[in-house]
Amino acid sequence: QQDISSLLENVSPKINRHRRTEQEEDEELLNESTKTTNVCTRFDESPSYVKTGKMRDYQVRGLNWLISLYENGINGILADEMGLGKTLQTISLLGYMKHYRNIPGPHMVLVPKSTLYNWMNEFKRWVPSLRAVCLIGDRDERTALIRDVLLPGEWDVCVTSYEMLIIEKAVFKKFNWRYLVIDEAHRIKNEKSKLSEIVREFKTTNRLLLTGTPLQNNLHELWALLNFLLPDVFNSSEDFDSWFDTNNCLGDQKLVERLHTVLRPFLLRRIKADVEKTLLPKKEIKMYVGLSKMQREWYTKILMKDIDILNSAGKMDKMRLLNVLMQLRKCCNHPYLFDGAEPGPPYTTDLHLVVNSGKMVVLDKLLPKMKEQGSRVLIFSQMTRVLDILEDYCMWRNYGYCRLDGQTPHEERQISINAYNEPNSSKFIFMLSTRAGGLGINLATADVVILYDSDWNPQVDLQAMDRAHRIGQQKQVRVFRFITENTVEERIVERAEMKLRLDSIVIQQGRLVDPSANKLGKDEMLSIIRHGATHVFASKESEITDDDIDAILERGERKTMEMKEKLSSLGESSLRNFTMDTENSSVYTFEGEDYREKKKVITNWIEPPKRERKANYAVDAYFREALRVSEPKAPKAPRPPKQPNVQDFQFFPPRLFELLEKEILFYRKTIGYKVPRNPDMPNSAQVQKEEQAKIDEAEALTEEELEEKENLLQQGFTIWNKRDFNQFIKANEKWGRDDIENIAREVEGKTPEEVMEYSAVFWERCNELQDIEKIMAQIERGEARIQRRISIKKALDSKIGRYKAPFHQLRISYGTNKGKNYTEEEDRFLICMLHKLGFDKESVYDELRQCIRNSPQFRFDWFLKSRTAMELQRRCNTLITLIERENMELEEREKAEKKKRGPKTGSAQKRKSEGTPDGRGRRKKLKL
């Protein structure tokens, strides 16, 4: 009875707890009716504040998603694939804040330095009502901008770079930022980096991260991004890592489910294939090329130099292996990347630039076909010196081009991009360094991408492809990846392909992999270097194919498909080990035996190339010498006192170098340095004795000499750096050494007076420069081109000037070179129109082609109307040669006639004036 009573007492409150009186219920209803409900804004079409075009459906959906994040007070990651308009969606969100929420700012957009101007242009284009200001420049420019613009607050959005943020962090901390947007968010993947620490200190209401390649490395980097967005939720990296225990569930569907569960609320990622149906999928073809004879010789030299590590089973230095890899990759690109490989001086831009590199041979066959098809080309290379070679090639082949690399100033970047993208642009090629040109650049007017060499990280190459494969592309993008057969490049590309395949297996679209899987170990490096070494040693001839470009393309497509099928059949274990072998074998297995543990890898021995002549030496002795790595090292020269950074192009007085050398010699004397003998040098004992005498007799600089040294250090061109010097040399090549006015325009940051002063000293003391032969050859090549242009202009002016109506009267002396294809009427039009347009204009032959198509006289001349710009150029070059020959013959005839007539005598003049019967007095007789 007592137990039941106590139970009822406990239950009773629970029964009556939610009972309300009528009055209480009425009050509750009244309160509910007076509350305002926040309704999330949703757009069905492009907002009215977005100008200059309409947003696409999926971009509007992305904007709605960003708005919903804001309405719910959540920070997020917009991770759409590159080329889907993350910039536009972000700008439209900030426009929504101003026009619908009455929150104009302040907002900060943090971007890579290379994309600053692109962001500013996009703000002006899409939402001009947002007042965007760009904080960039030197110290004085920034101070003025902060004082006159930022602090007064007459702006809505501040766009700046990571570097400027670190420099001006004290200024930025003064603002309460409404939105902090970070483009290329992987820059804060390390939470201990300076940038990550600074952005975490700012007062922000909302944060948004933009990235086209999310989760590309490891779980901890993902945590760093999430910690920045939601520090209260993701406050412990240890807890996060334990939840995603890669040892237990990496590669398992459980990890995929956990990852998607965490990311779904605040990460939006779409790929082109899903949302942009009008964008055709890109087509990649691997172009396999052979080594030229010169490349094979250099490849062999590099391998022979380090034959000991190729055949070694002992310890290997990782840096040494990396250096060998780099040198072999340079050789695969072009042998002229090595000093001394290019024939010269004088250095010429000629066919040798093509035939000495297998890749250049294929490129030279591919480009005309692409131009004929109306395509435009992007060429990517990791090496800026490859771009130097390509630039010379484009000038030689008369291809209009733009160039962008890490040294290109930001102003010039945008000018080049605009010039390439403008309608009817004459620029056929845009060459970019892979890293500098990978981000924030829209070159969708091109539809062909050539990867001259491949990056270790496949994501970098994907970013390069996406410069063309993005919104606005009307054609199918074709990607041609150049690979040199039987070399390290084959293995590098295979490894990159396997990395991408592994990424897709482990986390379907997240590209999240085990962090240890990306490390390149010594054994793998050695395996890559060894790949193809025996094949290279076995032959000395060129392997460049004579096939036409169609046959090369067909072979490339077939091998690309074979590689794709092979990759798709590989299991995860092979992918993790980066081997193309089966699950139960590896590169170390031979005839069923694993030789990894052997002290000497006899079966992996790489035979050096045999000499042409019969050598009289013991084979054992040769290999002992080849494998001897512990040679006695010569004693290192001691470090001298800290020397000033003196460059030869700064033209300091010669006396300065005498004082610096004297200072070094005395320093060596004080520490008792002894000059080592060089056994390879003739008269080495005498040379050693003389050098040692200099040290033994050295004396310290006197007070007067120290003062003189300081004065001399102020007398050189100290404000001229390497960039200024290179611009000066290129300007001399472009305009000729005497055109100081135009040269001064090319050298940035220097006045005409400064350039004139430098030029006078340069030409007086240029022989002191280390590479003077190469520099002079470069300038003389340019001046030869200028003289050639003047000569052609003079020839055309002389020819055209002999006729009152050249379009109707002009005649060409063909001789035996008439040819069967072009009529005289066509040739006359070509020469007259070329003269009228200006033969030395960059795009003159494209303009000439258009004039032919617009001319009524050729409306039924299908042959002439179907000629390409290159064919018209070839014909005009032939005609110019004929005209120059005709002018020369005419001059010689006039000289001969003048010589035949002899000097004018007094009697002859008298006869002429009196009209005597010498053929010249006829008019006088008629008068009488």
RAJO-V418827 format. One record per backbone hydrogen bond with DSSP energy under -0.5 kcal/mol. NH is the residue of the N-H (numbers start at 1). CO is the residue of the C=O. Records with the same first field share a line. If there is no record, write none. Layout:
NH->CO ; CO
This chain:
5->1
6->2
7->3
8->4
9->5
10->6
11->7
12->8
13->9
14->10 ; 11
15->11
16->12
17->13
19->16
25->21
26->22
27->23
28->24
29->25
30->26
31->27
32->28
33->29
34->30
35->31 ; 32
39->37
40->38
50->47
51->49 ; 126
60->56
61->57
62->58
63->59
64->60
65->61
66->62
67->63
68->64
69->65
70->66
71->67
72->68
73->70
74->69
76->207
77->266
78->209
79->77 ; 268
81->270
84->81
89->85
90->86
91->87
92->88
93->89
94->90
95->91
96->92
97->93
98->94
99->95
100->96
101->96
103->97
107->156
108->179
109->158
110->108 ; 181
111->109 ; 160
115->112
116->113
119->115
120->116
121->117
122->118
123->119
124->120
125->121
126->122
127->122 ; 123
130->127
131->129
132->130
133->157
135->133 ; 159
136->134
142->138
143->139
144->140
145->141
146->142
147->143
148->144
149->145
150->145
151->146
153->149 ; 150
154->149
155->153
156->131
157->131
158->107
159->133 ; 157
160->109 ; 158
161->135
162->111
165->161
166->162
167->163
168->164
169->166
171->168
172->168
173->169
174->171
175->172
177->175 ; 203
178->106
179->106
180->206
181->108 ; 179
182->208
183->110 ; 181
185->210
187->184
188->185
189->186
191->189
193->190
197->193
198->194
199->195
200->196
201->197 ; 198
202->198 ; 199
203->175
204->202
205->177
206->178
208->180
209->76
210->182
211->78
216->213
222->218
223->219
224->220
225->221
226->222
227->223
228->224
229->225
230->226
233->230
234->230
235->233
240->236
241->237
242->238
243->239
244->240
245->242 ; 243
246->244
248->245
249->245
250->246
252->249
255->249 ; 252
256->252
257->253
258->254
259->255
260->256
261->257
262->258
263->259
264->260
266->263
267->263
268->77
269->267
274->271
275->271
276->272
277->275
279->276
280->278
283->477
284->282
285->479
286->556
287->285 ; 481
288->286
289->287 ; 483
296->292
297->293
298->294
299->295
300->296
301->297
302->298
303->299
304->300
305->301
306->302
307->304
309->306
310->306
311->307
312->309
318->316
321->317
322->318
323->319
324->320
325->321
326->322
327->323
328->324
329->325
330->326
331->327
332->328
333->329
334->330
335->356
337->334
338->335
341->338
342->338
350->348
353->350
354->351
355->351
356->352
357->354
361->357
362->358
363->359
364->360
365->361
366->362
367->363
368->364
369->365
370->366
371->367
372->368
373->369
374->371
375->370
377->428
378->448
379->430
380->378 ; 450
381->432
384->382
386->383
387->383
388->384
389->385
390->386
391->387
392->388
393->389
394->390
395->391
396->392
397->393
398->394
399->394
402->429
404->431
408->405
413->409
414->410
415->411
416->412
417->413
418->414
419->415
420->416
421->417
422->418
425->422
428->400 ; 426
429->400
430->377
431->402
432->379
433->404
434->381
437->433
438->435
443->441 ; 467
446->443
447->376
448->376
449->478
450->378
451->449 ; 480
452->380 ; 450
453->380
458->456
460->457
461->457
462->458
463->459
464->460
465->461
466->462
467->464
468->465
469->465
470->468
471->83
473->470
478->447
479->283
480->449 ; 478
481->285 ; 479
482->451 ; 480
483->287
485->289 ; 483
487->484
490->484 ; 487
491->487
492->488
493->489
494->490
495->491
496->492
497->493
498->494
499->495
500->496
501->497
502->498
503->499
504->500
505->501
506->502
507->503
511->507
513->217 ; 511
517->514
518->515
519->516
521->519
525->521
526->522
527->523
528->524
529->525
530->526
531->527
533->530
534->530
536->532
537->533
538->534
539->535 ; 536
543->291
552->548
553->549
554->550
555->551
556->552
557->553
558->554
559->555
560->556
561->557
562->558
563->559
564->560
565->561
566->562
567->563
568->564
569->565
570->566 ; 567
575->571
576->572
577->573
578->574 ; 575
579->574
585->582
589->586
590->593
593->590
595->588 ; 593
598->595
602->600
605->602
607->605
615->613
617->615
622->618
623->619
624->620
625->621
626->622
627->623
628->624 ; 625
629->627
631->629
646->644
647->645
650->647
651->648
656->653
657->653 ; 654
658->654
659->655
660->656
661->657
662->658
663->659
664->660
665->661
666->662
667->663
668->664
669->665
670->666
671->667
672->669
673->668
679->677
681->678
684->681
687->683
688->684
689->685
690->686
691->687
692->688
693->689
694->690
695->691
696->692
697->693
698->695
706->702
707->703
708->704
709->705
710->706
711->707
712->708
713->709
714->711
715->712
717->650
718->716
720->717
721->719
725->721
726->722
727->723
728->724
729->725
730->726
731->727
732->728
733->729
734->730
735->731
736->732
739->736
740->738
743->739
744->740
745->741
746->742 ; 743
747->743
748->746
750->747
755->751
756->752
757->753
758->754
759->755
760->756
761->757
762->758
763->759
764->760
765->761
766->762
768->765
769->766
772->769
775->771
776->772
777->773
778->774
779->775
780->776
781->777
782->778
783->779
784->780
785->781
786->782
787->783
788->784
789->785
790->786
791->787
792->788
793->789
794->790
795->791
796->792
797->793
798->794
799->795
800->796
801->797
802->798 ; 799
803->800
808->805
809->805
810->806
814->812
817->814
827->823
828->824
829->825
830->826
831->827
832->828
833->829
834->830
835->831
836->832
837->833
838->834
841->838
844->841
847->843
848->844
849->845
850->846
851->847
852->848
853->849
854->850
855->851
858->855
859->856
861->858
862->860
865->861
866->862
867->864
872->868
873->869
874->870
875->871
876->872
877->873
878->874
879->875
880->876
881->877
882->878
883->879
884->880
885->881
886->882
887->883
888->884
889->885
890->886
891->887
892->888
893->889
894->890
895->891
896->892
897->893
898->894
899->895
900->896
901->897
902->898
905->903
909->905
910->906
911->907
912->908
913->909
914->910
915->911
916->911
918->916
920->916
925->921
926->922
927->923
928->924
